[in-house]
Amino acid sequence: MTSIGVALTTFAVIALAELPDKTAVASLVLGIRYRPAPVLCGIAAGFALQVVLAVLAGSLLRLLPHRWLQVVVAVLFLAGAAVLIFSQRQGQEATEETRRTDRFWPAAWASFAVVALAEFGDLTQVLIANLVARYHDPITVGLASLAAMWGVAACAVLGGKALLRLVPVTLVTRAAAAVMIALAGVTLAEAFG
């Protein structure tokens, strides 16, 4: 697959997986509590840290023999789809009553900490590692993942309430699960084909 194909596939998978994720909800809450600029800066830094960690983990997965690697990647894609399908999301409504602050660094630091901690070991981090191992293109996967995560966070911070009214979370969750199941099938076919 070309780098453009890898980038588009990665962007789609990560964006779909990130939309119903807890960090999207956290981004929405942070965007209500603080001004958007420091929140976006903090979230961007938190996601950058997690993408770097996931790319490193995916690069280590590539050390496995090729067939074993493909089986591990397929199983992890199926596990990711199962997590999306069977996890129960609690609706978390952000309220306008939360206080806003005009100070940049406290808001940026809080946003960074929330995202960095919430994403550690999260489904999207595992997916990024899988995509790096599958496509052997860590830079493209990392950049496309980062763009997808930043895009979802920006939508959540700047227009999250309206977005969630337009696109049902269950639809996004099912679409992400279907893409992951398809990727698992393609990977298994390549492993044993």
N, C-alpha and C positions, 0 to 999 in steps of 0.2 A: 504494500500500500504506500502511496506517495505521502510525503510530509503534509501536504494539504489535506489528504484524506484522513490521515492520523489526527491532524488538528481538528478537523470538523467532527470526526467521530468522538474524540475526547471531549470537545466542547459540549456536544449534545448530551453525552452520557453524564458528565459532571454537572451540567446545568440542571438536567432533569432530576438527578439525585439530590442536588442541593436545595431545590425549590421547597420541598416539604420538610427540610431538615431543621433541626432545632436552632442552628445558627442563623437561618433566615428569619425565624421568629425573634431570636435575640437581636438581630440587626434592626428589625422593625421597632422593638422596644427601645433600643439604644437611640434610634433616630427620633423617637418621640421625647425621650428624656433629655437628650443633648442636641446641640446644633449639628447639622449634617456634616460639615467639613471635618471636624475632629473625629467624628464617628467613622466616616469613610476612611480617613488616614489610619486610624487604629485597626479597623477591620482589615484593610489592605495589608498591613504589616503582619497581622496574625495569620491571615491566609497564606502569605508568602512564606512564613516560617513553616507552616504545615505542609505546603506543597514541596518545599525543599526536603523535608523529612520523608515524605511519601516517595519522592523520586529516588532518594538514596535507598529506601527499602526495596523499591522495584528493581533498582540496579543490582542489589544483592540477590534478589530472586532469580535474576538472569544467570547466576552462577550454577543453577541446577541444570542437569542434563535436559536437552530440548524436550523430549517427550514428557518427562516429569514436570517440567516447567509448564507445559501446556495443560496438563491435567490439573495442576495446582491453580493455575489462572482460571480455568473453566469452573472448578469447584468454588473458588472465591467469587466469581461472577454469579453463580447460582446461589451462593450464600447471601450475597448482596441483594439479589432479587427476592429471596425469601424474607430477609429483614424488612425490605420495603413492603412486601405484601402482607406480612403478618404482624408488623409492629402497629401498635395502637397509638395514635397521636392524640394528645390531649390538646384541645383548642385553648390557646393562651391569648387572651385578648389584652392588648395594651390599652391603657387608659390615658386620657388626656390630662388626668390629674397629677401625673408624675411631674416632678420639677425639672426645669431646664436650667442649664448653666451656661454662662458665657465664657468660661475659662477653657482654653484649648487643651492643655496637657492633661488635666484630670479626665476629660471626656475621651481623649485619644487613648490614654493608658487603660481606662476601664474597657473600652471597646477592644483593644488589643488583647487584654487578659481574658475577656469573655470568649472571644473567638479562638485564641490559641489553646485555651483549656478545653473548650467544647469540641473542637475538631480533633483533639488528640485521640487517635485510635478510632475515629469516626468512619462511617461507611465510605464517604467520599475520599478519605485518606487511603483506605484500603483499595478503592477503585483506581486511584491514581497509581498506586504501586503496581496493581495488576496491568494497567495499560502500559506502563513503562516496560514491564517484563514481557508483555505480549508484542509490542511494536518495536522494541529496541531503539527507541528514539526519545530519550529522556528530556531533551530540551524542548522538542515540539509538544510532548505530552504535558510537561511542566508549564509551559507558557499558555497552552490552550486551557489547561485546568485552572490556572490562575485567572485567566480572562473570564472563564465561566463563573468562577466563585465571586470575583469582583463584580461581575454583571448582576448576579442574583442579589448580592449584598446591596448594590446601588439601588436596584429596584425595590428592595425591602426598606431601605432607609428613606428613599425619596418618594416612594409611592406604594408601599407595601399593602396598606389597607385596600386600596382600589384594585390592586393586582389580585389579591386573594378573593375579592368579590367576583372578578372576571373569570379566573381560572380555578376551578375546584381542585383542592389538594389531592383528592382521590384520583382524579384524572391524570395529574402529573405523576403521582406515585405509580399508577398502573403503567403508564408509558415508560417510565424509567425501568421498572421491573421487566417489561417486555424487551426493551433494548438489551438489558443485561442477560436475559435468557438467550436471546439470539446470539450475542457475543460468546456465551458459553458453548452453544451448539457449534458455531463456526470453529471455535478453538478446539473442541473435542474432535470435530471432523478432520481438522488439520493434523491432530496428534495421531489419529489412528487411520488416516486416509492414505 
